[in-house]
Amino acid sequence: MHDDLADGVRWALATLQGAGGPLPVLETATGLYDLRRLLEGAGAPARDVAGLFADWPASAALLATLAERPDPAARVADGVRLAPILYPGKVLCAGANYYRHLEEMGVKGATRQNQRLFFFFKPPRNAVVGEGDTLHMPLDTAQMDWEIELAAVIGKPARAVAPEDALSHVAGYMVAIDACARDLNKAADTFYKLDWVAGKAQESCCPLGPRFVPASAIADPQALRLTLDVNGTRKQDDTTGDMIFSIAEQISVASRIMQLDPGDVVLTGTPAGVGVPKGEFLKPGDRLDAAIEGIGRLSVTVQPPVTAIRTPLA
């Protein structure tokens, strides 16, 4: 399902499926601790992971202190992990942002000069899910594809920020899977050619997890290895160094389009190894294991389409 904290990561945040609903936890090398109980004991106003982003610099300092000597009475057992943040304000996704991925999609000779950074949205309360039997086939598709992505979480408001200042607005990182319906994404008989909502904004199409790791624990977000396996077979294996536009550049460009707010999530593109160039697609029962160095492994199993009302967890 998921692995332990990476060496050098002092603390992380996660959300478990508790008996009474979502349970936010602080994760350290010694175990998992009920975050509500820890925050209440410290006199902090937040009671869940999302609430920490109201003042992320203060929250990060408090969490680092709590992680040094967490209350043993607050320790809890691990379990099924929901998305760490329920729910981001925005999930903004960078498209076609790795050189080798563009090449496998038929774009030869891509350079920074002949490409333009573009974004699309996923609806947070509909798309964001955690680990386990959570990723559902979209209705009406025969071409569901996989994409592993590094997800950056915004920690302080960003508007028209310069690239050299952009990473100071990042609170931390998660593993993301951008599941998409390749056939529904196409609109060849129309003047606009692509339908990003039908292709990318499907129900449960954005698994996030297994934990939120603070930016301070990631020495260089442009030097992280990403891998994705389907049913135990390695499909994607690359590093964030193959990005065309860096994470800092993405945040800078996005912040010129709109204000990025604390708790927003930016998916930063996928490396080569997706299914569509080989005509390989997902089906119910397939298992995806997505891992990013320093963060962990997020595992989901594809389920049949959702036809009934699905109530968000929080």
C-alpha positions as YAML, in Angstrom:
chain: A
units: angstrom
residues:
- id: 1
  name: MET
  ca: [0.00, 0.00, 0.00]
- id: 2
  name: HIS
  ca: [2.54, 2.58, 1.18]
- id: 3
  name: ASP
  ca: [6.02, 2.63, 2.62]
- id: 4
  name: ASP
  ca: [7.69, 4.29, 5.60]
- id: 5
  name: LEU
  ca: [9.12, 7.78, 5.82]
- id: 6
  name: ALA
  ca: [12.24, 8.25, 3.73]
- id: 7
  name: ASP
  ca: [15.56, 8.76, 5.47]
- id: 8
  name: GLY
  ca: [16.01, 12.39, 6.43]
- id: 9
  name: VAL
  ca: [12.28, 13.21, 6.53]
- id: 10
  name: ARG
  ca: [11.62, 14.21, 10.14]
- id: 11
  name: TRP
  ca: [7.85, 14.51, 9.81]
- id: 12
  name: ALA
  ca: [5.00, 14.32, 7.35]
- id: 13
  name: LEU
  ca: [1.21, 14.66, 7.34]
- id: 14
  name: ALA
  ca: [-1.37, 12.08, 6.36]
- id: 15
  name: THR
  ca: [-5.09, 11.46, 6.71]
- id: 16
  name: LEU
  ca: [-6.40, 8.04, 7.71]
- id: 17
  name: GLN
  ca: [-9.83, 6.50, 7.31]
- id: 18
  name: GLY
  ca: [-10.88, 6.51, 10.97]
- id: 19
  name: ALA
  ca: [-13.92, 4.91, 12.58]
- id: 20
  name: GLY
  ca: [-15.56, 8.31, 12.90]
- id: 21
  name: GLY
  ca: [-14.41, 9.71, 9.57]
- id: 22
  name: PRO
  ca: [-11.14, 11.21, 8.29]
- id: 23
  name: LEU
  ca: [-8.39, 11.26, 10.94]
- id: 24
  name: PRO
  ca: [-5.49, 13.68, 10.35]
- id: 25
  name: VAL
  ca: [-2.15, 12.41, 11.63]
- id: 26
  name: LEU
  ca: [1.39, 13.57, 12.15]
- id: 27
  name: GLU
  ca: [3.84, 10.95, 10.90]
- id: 28
  name: THR
  ca: [7.33, 10.62, 12.36]
- id: 29
  name: ALA
  ca: [9.96, 7.90, 12.43]
- id: 30
  name: THR
  ca: [8.39, 6.64, 15.66]
- id: 31
  name: GLY
  ca: [4.87, 6.26, 14.30]
- id: 32
  name: LEU
  ca: [1.60, 8.06, 13.60]
- id: 33
  name: TYR
  ca: [-0.05, 10.50, 16.02]
- id: 34
  name: ASP
  ca: [-3.56, 11.93, 16.20]
- id: 35
  name: LEU
  ca: [-3.00, 15.43, 14.83]
- id: 36
  name: ARG
  ca: [-6.19, 16.86, 16.35]
- id: 37
  name: ARG
  ca: [-5.07, 15.82, 19.80]
- id: 38
  name: LEU
  ca: [-1.59, 17.22, 19.29]
- id: 39
  name: LEU
  ca: [-2.89, 20.55, 17.95]
- id: 40
  name: GLU
  ca: [-5.42, 20.88, 20.73]
- id: 41
  name: GLY
  ca: [-2.71, 20.22, 23.32]
- id: 42
  name: ALA
  ca: [-0.57, 22.93, 21.71]
- id: 43
  name: GLY
  ca: [-3.44, 25.44, 21.68]
- id: 44
  name: ALA
  ca: [-3.44, 25.66, 17.88]
- id: 45
  name: PRO
  ca: [-6.72, 26.52, 16.10]
- id: 46
  name: ALA
  ca: [-6.39, 24.02, 13.22]
- id: 47
  name: ARG
  ca: [-7.99, 20.58, 13.54]
- id: 48
  name: ASP
  ca: [-7.18, 19.00, 10.17]
- id: 49
  name: VAL
  ca: [-4.47, 19.14, 7.53]
- id: 50
  name: ALA
  ca: [-6.28, 21.70, 5.35]
- id: 51
  name: GLY
  ca: [-6.67, 24.04, 8.33]
- id: 52
  name: LEU
  ca: [-2.91, 24.21, 8.80]
- id: 53
  name: PHE
  ca: [-2.54, 26.20, 5.59]
- id: 54
  name: ALA
  ca: [-4.31, 29.25, 7.05]
- id: 55
  name: ASP
  ca: [-0.86, 30.16, 8.43]
- id: 56
  name: TRP
  ca: [1.55, 27.62, 6.99]
- id: 57
  name: PRO
  ca: [4.84, 29.16, 8.24]
- id: 58
  name: ALA
  ca: [3.56, 29.05, 11.84]
- id: 59
  name: SER
  ca: [2.06, 25.58, 11.32]
- id: 60
  name: ALA
  ca: [5.30, 24.19, 9.89]
- id: 61
  name: ALA
  ca: [7.28, 25.48, 12.85]
- id: 62
  name: LEU
  ca: [4.75, 24.00, 15.30]
- id: 63
  name: LEU
  ca: [4.70, 20.63, 13.51]
- id: 64
  name: ALA
  ca: [8.49, 20.43, 13.56]
- id: 65
  name: THR
  ca: [8.38, 21.03, 17.33]
- id: 66
  name: LEU
  ca: [5.61, 18.49, 17.88]
- id: 67
  name: ALA
  ca: [7.53, 15.91, 15.84]
- id: 68
  name: GLU
  ca: [10.54, 16.16, 18.14]
- id: 69
  name: ARG
  ca: [8.65, 14.69, 21.08]
- id: 70
  name: PRO
  ca: [5.06, 13.71, 20.19]
- id: 71
  name: ASP
  ca: [2.69, 12.76, 23.00]
- id: 72
  name: PRO
  ca: [2.78, 8.92, 23.23]
- id: 73
  name: ALA
  ca: [-0.88, 8.94, 24.28]
- id: 74
  name: ALA
  ca: [-1.77, 10.37, 20.86]
- id: 75
  name: ARG
  ca: [-0.22, 7.49, 18.92]
- id: 76
  name: VAL
  ca: [-2.54, 5.66, 16.51]
- id: 77
  name: ALA
  ca: [-2.25, 2.60, 14.30]
- id: 78
  name: ASP
  ca: [-1.69, 2.98, 10.57]
- id: 79
  name: GLY
  ca: [-4.53, 2.18, 8.23]
- id: 80
  name: VAL
  ca: [-6.06, 3.07, 4.89]
- id: 81
  name: ARG
  ca: [-4.81, 6.46, 3.83]
- id: 82
  name: LEU
  ca: [-7.11, 9.03, 2.32]
- id: 83
  name: ALA
  ca: [-5.73, 11.96, 0.35]
- id: 84
  name: PRO
  ca: [-3.58, 13.96, 2.81]
- id: 85
  name: ILE
  ca: [-5.49, 17.20, 2.11]
- id: 86
  name: LEU
  ca: [-9.29, 17.05, 2.11]
- id: 87
  name: TYR
  ca: [-9.72, 19.10, -0.01]
- id: 88
  name: PRO
  ca: [-7.44, 21.48, -1.93]
- id: 89
  name: GLY
  ca: [-8.96, 24.74, -3.07]
- id: 90
  name: LYS
  ca: [-7.63, 24.18, -6.59]
- id: 91
  name: VAL
  ca: [-5.95, 21.31, -8.40]
- id: 92
  name: LEU
  ca: [-4.04, 22.87, -11.27]
- id: 93
  name: CYS
  ca: [-2.24, 20.53, -13.70]
- id: 94
  name: ALA
  ca: [0.61, 21.25, -16.09]
- id: 95
  name: GLY
  ca: [0.25, 19.48, -19.42]
- id: 96
  name: ALA
  ca: [2.96, 17.91, -21.61]
- id: 97
  name: ASN
  ca: [5.88, 19.05, -19.48]
- id: 98
  name: TYR
  ca: [8.54, 16.32, -19.89]
- id: 99
  name: TYR
  ca: [10.80, 16.10, -22.93]
- id: 100
  name: ARG
  ca: [10.75, 12.32, -23.27]
- id: 101
  name: HIS
  ca: [6.99, 12.20, -22.74]
- id: 102
  name: LEU
  ca: [6.46, 14.65, -25.61]
- id: 103
  name: GLU
  ca: [8.71, 12.52, -27.79]
- id: 104
  name: GLU
  ca: [6.71, 9.35, -27.06]
- id: 105
  name: MET
  ca: [3.53, 11.29, -27.92]
- id: 106
  name: GLY
  ca: [4.96, 12.08, -31.37]
- id: 107
  name: VAL
  ca: [6.38, 15.56, -30.75]
- id: 108
  name: LYS
  ca: [9.94, 15.54, -32.05]
- id: 109
  name: GLY
  ca: [12.56, 18.15, -31.27]
- id: 110
  name: ALA
  ca: [10.72, 19.80, -28.40]
- id: 111
  name: THR
  ca: [12.55, 22.74, -26.84]
- id: 112
  name: ARG
  ca: [11.66, 25.33, -24.25]
- id: 113
  name: GLN
  ca: [11.47, 27.84, -27.10]
- id: 114
  name: ASN
  ca: [8.93, 25.93, -29.21]
- id: 115
  name: GLN
  ca: [6.71, 24.78, -26.32]
- id: 116
  name: ARG
  ca: [4.25, 26.70, -24.20]
- id: 117
  name: LEU
  ca: [3.42, 25.82, -20.60]
- id: 118
  name: PHE
  ca: [-0.31, 25.23, -20.23]
- id: 119
  name: PHE
  ca: [-2.61, 24.10, -17.42]
- id: 120
  name: PHE
  ca: [-5.94, 22.38, -16.89]
- id: 121
  name: PHE
  ca: [-8.07, 21.79, -13.78]
- id: 122
  name: LYS
  ca: [-9.30, 18.78, -11.86]
- id: 123
  name: PRO
  ca: [-12.32, 19.33, -9.56]
- id: 124
  name: PRO
  ca: [-10.96, 18.79, -6.03]
- id: 125
  name: ARG
  ca: [-13.97, 17.32, -4.22]
- id: 126
  name: ASN
  ca: [-14.83, 15.03, -7.13]
- id: 127
  name: ALA
  ca: [-11.39, 14.05, -8.38]
- id: 128
  name: VAL
  ca: [-9.21, 13.77, -5.26]
- id: 129
  name: VAL
  ca: [-9.06, 10.32, -3.61]
- id: 130
  name: GLY
  ca: [-6.53, 8.37, -1.56]
- id: 131
  name: GLU
  ca: [-5.09, 4.87, -1.70]
- id: 132
  name: GLY
  ca: [-6.85, 1.55, -2.17]
- id: 133
  name: ASP
  ca: [-9.93, 0.71, -4.24]
- id: 134
  name: THR
  ca: [-10.50, 4.34, -5.10]
- id: 135
  name: LEU
  ca: [-9.75, 4.98, -8.77]
- id: 136
  name: HIS
  ca: [-12.86, 4.38, -10.88]
- id: 137
  name: MET
  ca: [-13.06, 3.92, -14.63]
- id: 138
  name: PRO
  ca: [-14.65, 6.96, -16.28]
- id: 139
  name: LEU
  ca: [-18.02, 6.35, -17.85]
- id: 140
  name: ASP
  ca: [-17.95, 5.85, -21.64]
- id: 141
  name: THR
  ca: [-14.18, 5.36, -22.04]
- id: 142
  name: ALA
  ca: [-12.18, 2.50, -23.51]
- id: 143
  name: GLN
  ca: [-8.82, 4.25, -23.09]
- id: 144
  name: MET
  ca: [-8.08, 5.00, -19.45]
- id: 145
  name: ASP
  ca: [-4.40, 5.89, -19.06]
- id: 146
  name: TRP
  ca: [-1.96, 6.40, -16.17]
- id: 147
  name: GLU
  ca: [0.37, 9.29, -15.36]
- id: 148
  name: ILE
  ca: [2.50, 9.69, -12.24]
- id: 149
  name: GLU
  ca: [3.17, 13.30, -11.23]
- id: 150
  name: LEU
  ca: [4.91, 15.25, -8.49]
- id: 151
  name: ALA
  ca: [2.28, 17.37, -6.71]
- id: 152
  name: ALA
  ca: [3.41, 20.66, -5.17]
- id: 153
  name: VAL
  ca: [1.29, 22.20, -2.41]
- id: 154
  name: ILE
  ca: [1.16, 25.98, -2.06]
- id: 155
  name: GLY
  ca: [1.98, 27.33, 1.40]
- id: 156
  name: LYS
  ca: [1.56, 31.07, 1.02]
- id: 157
  name: PRO
  ca: [-0.34, 33.22, -1.50]
- id: 158
  name: ALA
  ca: [1.38, 33.64, -4.85]
- id: 159
  name: ARG
  ca: [0.50, 36.30, -7.41]
- id: 160
  name: ALA
  ca: [2.83, 37.26, -10.27]
- id: 161
  name: VAL
  ca: [5.84, 35.81, -8.48]
- id: 162
  name: ALA
  ca: [9.23, 35.59, -10.15]
- id: 163
  name: PRO
  ca: [10.68, 32.12, -10.83]
- id: 164
  name: GLU
  ca: [13.57, 32.76, -8.44]
- id: 165
  name: ASP
  ca: [11.06, 33.37, -5.61]
- id: 166
  name: ALA
  ca: [8.46, 30.76, -6.55]
- id: 167
  name: LEU
  ca: [9.71, 27.80, -4.51]
- id: 168
  name: SER
  ca: [9.43, 29.87, -1.32]
- id: 169
  name: HIS
  ca: [5.65, 29.60, -1.86]
- id: 170
  name: VAL
  ca: [5.73, 25.78, -1.80]
- id: 171
  name: ALA
  ca: [4.76, 24.13, 1.50]
- id: 172
  name: GLY
  ca: [5.49, 20.56, 0.44]
- id: 173
  name: TYR
  ca: [4.93, 17.69, -1.93]
- id: 174
  name: MET
  ca: [2.81, 14.57, -2.53]
- id: 175
  name: VAL
  ca: [2.62, 11.75, -5.06]
- id: 176
  name: ALA
  ca: [-0.17, 12.19, -7.61]
- id: 177
  name: ILE
  ca: [-1.70, 9.98, -10.27]
- id: 178
  name: ASP
  ca: [-3.30, 11.86, -13.15]
- id: 179
  name: ALA
  ca: [-5.73, 9.31, -14.55]
- id: 180
  name: CYS
  ca: [-7.22, 10.29, -17.88]
- id: 181
  name: ALA
  ca: [-9.60, 9.11, -20.57]
- id: 182
  name: ARG
  ca: [-7.58, 9.46, -23.77]
- id: 183
  name: ASP
  ca: [-10.51, 8.82, -26.10]
- id: 184
  name: LEU
  ca: [-12.78, 11.34, -24.36]
- id: 185
  name: ASN
  ca: [-9.95, 13.88, -24.42]
- id: 186
  name: LYS
  ca: [-10.06, 13.96, -28.20]
- id: 187
  name: ALA
  ca: [-12.46, 16.16, -30.17]
- id: 188
  name: ALA
  ca: [-11.02, 15.86, -33.66]
- id: 189
  name: ASP
  ca: [-14.26, 16.83, -35.39]
- id: 190
  name: THR
  ca: [-14.44, 20.19, -33.62]
- id: 191
  name: PHE
  ca: [-12.42, 23.36, -34.03]
- id: 192
  name: TYR
  ca: [-11.00, 23.09, -30.47]
- id: 193
  name: LYS
  ca: [-9.68, 19.51, -31.03]
- id: 194
  name: LEU
  ca: [-9.30, 18.59, -27.32]
- id: 195
  name: ASP
  ca: [-11.77, 18.32, -24.45]
- id: 196
  name: TRP
  ca: [-9.77, 18.66, -21.23]
- id: 197
  name: VAL
  ca: [-12.78, 18.34, -18.92]
- id: 198
  name: ALA
  ca: [-14.02, 15.07, -20.43]
- id: 199
  name: GLY
  ca: [-10.49, 13.69, -20.64]
- id: 200
  name: LYS
  ca: [-8.96, 14.84, -17.37]
- id: 201
  name: ALA
  ca: [-11.66, 15.93, -14.89]
- id: 202
  name: GLN
  ca: [-13.40, 12.61, -14.37]
- id: 203
  name: GLU
  ca: [-14.70, 11.36, -11.02]
- id: 204
  name: SER
  ca: [-11.91, 10.00, -8.74]
- id: 205
  name: CYS
  ca: [-9.23, 10.75, -11.36]
- id: 206
  name: CYS
  ca: [-6.70, 12.32, -8.99]
- id: 207
  name: PRO
  ca: [-5.31, 9.97, -6.32]
- id: 208
  name: LEU
  ca: [-3.00, 11.85, -3.92]
- id: 209
  name: GLY
  ca: [-0.75, 10.54, -1.15]
- id: 210
  name: PRO
  ca: [0.47, 8.60, 0.63]
- id: 211
  name: ARG
  ca: [1.61, 11.58, 2.69]
- id: 212
  name: PHE
  ca: [2.43, 15.27, 2.51]
- id: 213
  name: VAL
  ca: [6.18, 15.82, 2.94]
- id: 214
  name: PRO
  ca: [7.31, 19.38, 3.81]
- id: 215
  name: ALA
  ca: [9.43, 21.21, 1.27]
- id: 216
  name: SER
  ca: [12.22, 21.49, 3.82]
- id: 217
  name: ALA
  ca: [12.72, 17.70, 3.55]
- id: 218
  name: ILE
  ca: [13.24, 17.75, -0.24]
- id: 219
  name: ALA
  ca: [16.72, 19.03, -1.06]
- id: 220
  name: ASP
  ca: [16.09, 19.41, -4.81]
- id: 221
  name: PRO
  ca: [12.60, 18.86, -6.24]
- id: 222
  name: GLN
  ca: [14.14, 18.83, -9.73]
- id: 223
  name: ALA
  ca: [16.17, 15.71, -8.98]
- id: 224
  name: LEU
  ca: [13.56, 13.21, -7.80]
- id: 225
  name: ARG
  ca: [13.02, 9.77, -9.31]
- id: 226
  name: LEU
  ca: [9.44, 8.88, -10.27]
- id: 227
  name: THR
  ca: [8.24, 5.35, -11.02]
- id: 228
  name: LEU
  ca: [4.86, 3.82, -11.82]
- id: 229
  name: ASP
  ca: [4.07, 0.10, -12.08]
- id: 230
  name: VAL
  ca: [0.90, -1.44, -13.50]
- id: 231
  name: ASN
  ca: [0.23, -4.91, -12.08]
- id: 232
  name: GLY
  ca: [3.87, -5.15, -11.03]
- id: 233
  name: THR
  ca: [5.33, -4.17, -14.41]
- id: 234
  name: ARG
  ca: [7.39, -0.97, -14.53]
- id: 235
  name: LYS
  ca: [5.87, 1.52, -16.99]
- id: 236
  name: GLN
  ca: [7.30, 4.90, -15.99]
- id: 237
  name: ASP
  ca: [10.80, 5.47, -14.64]
- id: 238
  name: ASP
  ca: [12.38, 8.91, -14.93]
- id: 239
  name: THR
  ca: [13.34, 11.96, -12.90]
- id: 240
  name: THR
  ca: [11.90, 15.43, -12.46]
- id: 241
  name: GLY
  ca: [15.06, 16.66, -14.14]
- id: 242
  name: ASP
  ca: [13.40, 15.89, -17.52]
- id: 243
  name: MET
  ca: [10.81, 18.63, -16.99]
- id: 244
  name: ILE
  ca: [10.68, 21.24, -19.73]
- id: 245
  name: PHE
  ca: [9.51, 23.95, -17.34]
- id: 246
  name: SER
  ca: [10.69, 23.68, -13.74]
- id: 247
  name: ILE
  ca: [8.38, 23.67, -10.75]
- id: 248
  name: ALA
  ca: [9.43, 27.23, -10.00]
- id: 249
  name: GLU
  ca: [8.61, 28.31, -13.55]
- id: 250
  name: GLN
  ca: [5.24, 26.58, -13.38]
- id: 251
  name: ILE
  ca: [4.28, 28.38, -10.19]
- id: 252
  name: SER
  ca: [5.48, 31.66, -11.63]
- id: 253
  name: VAL
  ca: [3.43, 31.27, -14.82]
- id: 254
  name: ALA
  ca: [0.32, 30.00, -13.02]
- id: 255
  name: SER
  ca: [0.49, 32.89, -10.56]
- id: 256
  name: ARG
  ca: [0.28, 35.32, -13.48]
- id: 257
  name: ILE
  ca: [-2.99, 33.69, -14.53]
- id: 258
  name: MET
  ca: [-4.57, 33.59, -11.06]
- id: 259
  name: GLN
  ca: [-3.64, 33.87, -7.42]
- id: 260
  name: LEU
  ca: [-2.42, 30.60, -5.97]
- id: 261
  name: ASP
  ca: [-3.72, 30.16, -2.44]
- id: 262
  name: PRO
  ca: [-2.41, 28.15, 0.53]
- id: 263
  name: GLY
  ca: [-3.48, 24.53, 0.20]
- id: 264
  name: ASP
  ca: [-3.78, 24.66, -3.59]
- id: 265
  name: VAL
  ca: [-2.13, 21.76, -5.42]
- id: 266
  name: VAL
  ca: [-0.12, 21.94, -8.65]
- id: 267
  name: LEU
  ca: [0.49, 18.72, -10.59]
- id: 268
  name: THR
  ca: [3.72, 19.27, -12.48]
- id: 269
  name: GLY
  ca: [3.51, 16.94, -15.49]
- id: 270
  name: THR
  ca: [4.25, 13.28, -16.20]
- id: 271
  name: PRO
  ca: [7.37, 11.55, -17.56]
- id: 272
  name: ALA
  ca: [7.52, 9.10, -20.45]
- id: 273
  name: GLY
  ca: [5.96, 5.66, -20.17]
- id: 274
  name: VAL
  ca: [2.22, 6.29, -20.43]
- id: 275
  name: GLY
  ca: [0.00, 3.74, -22.10]
- id: 276
  name: VAL
  ca: [-1.44, 5.47, -25.15]
- id: 277
  name: PRO
  ca: [1.66, 5.34, -27.42]
- id: 278
  name: LYS
  ca: [1.66, 1.53, -27.05]
- id: 279
  name: GLY
  ca: [-2.11, 1.14, -27.13]
- id: 280
  name: GLU
  ca: [-2.15, -0.09, -23.52]
- id: 281
  name: PHE
  ca: [-4.98, 1.00, -21.23]
- id: 282
  name: LEU
  ca: [-6.33, 0.27, -17.77]
- id: 283
  name: LYS
  ca: [-9.25, -1.96, -16.81]
- id: 284
  name: PRO
  ca: [-11.02, -2.75, -13.54]
- id: 285
  name: GLY
  ca: [-8.80, -4.80, -11.25]
- id: 286
  name: ASP
  ca: [-5.53, -3.26, -12.44]
- id: 287
  name: ARG
  ca: [-3.20, -2.08, -9.66]
- id: 288
  name: LEU
  ca: [-1.07, 1.05, -9.93]
- id: 289
  name: ASP
  ca: [1.94, 1.65, -7.68]
- id: 290
  name: ALA
  ca: [3.26, 5.18, -8.02]
- id: 291
  name: ALA
  ca: [6.38, 6.19, -6.12]
- id: 292
  name: ILE
  ca: [8.46, 9.35, -5.82]
- id: 293
  name: GLU
  ca: [11.84, 9.48, -4.11]
- id: 294
  name: GLY
  ca: [11.67, 11.08, -0.68]
- id: 295
  name: ILE
  ca: [7.86, 10.99, -0.52]
- id: 296
  name: GLY
  ca: [6.70, 7.39, -0.76]
- id: 297
  name: ARG
  ca: [4.50, 5.00, -2.70]
- id: 298
  name: LEU
  ca: [0.82, 5.51, -3.53]
- id: 299
  name: SER
  ca: [-1.10, 2.38, -4.55]
- id: 300
  name: VAL
  ca: [-4.58, 2.24, -6.04]
- id: 301
  name: THR
  ca: [-6.69, -0.41, -7.74]
- id: 302
  name: VAL
  ca: [-8.97, 0.44, -10.65]
- id: 303
  name: GLN
  ca: [-12.68, -0.04, -9.99]
- id: 304
  name: PRO
  ca: [-15.74, -0.08, -12.30]
- id: 305
  name: PRO
  ca: [-17.34, 3.26, -13.18]
- id: 306
  name: VAL
  ca: [-19.33, 5.19, -10.59]
- id: 307
  name: THR
  ca: [-22.98, 5.63, -11.58]
- id: 308
  name: ALA
  ca: [-24.45, 6.59, -8.20]
- id: 309
  name: ILE
  ca: [-23.92, 9.72, -6.12]
- id: 310
  name: ARG
  ca: [-20.50, 9.64, -4.42]
- id: 311
  name: THR
  ca: [-20.31, 11.75, -1.27]
- id: 312
  name: PRO
  ca: [-16.92, 13.37, -0.53]
- id: 313
  name: LEU
  ca: [-15.39, 12.33, 2.77]
- id: 314
  name: ALA
  ca: [-15.11, 15.82, 4.25]
...
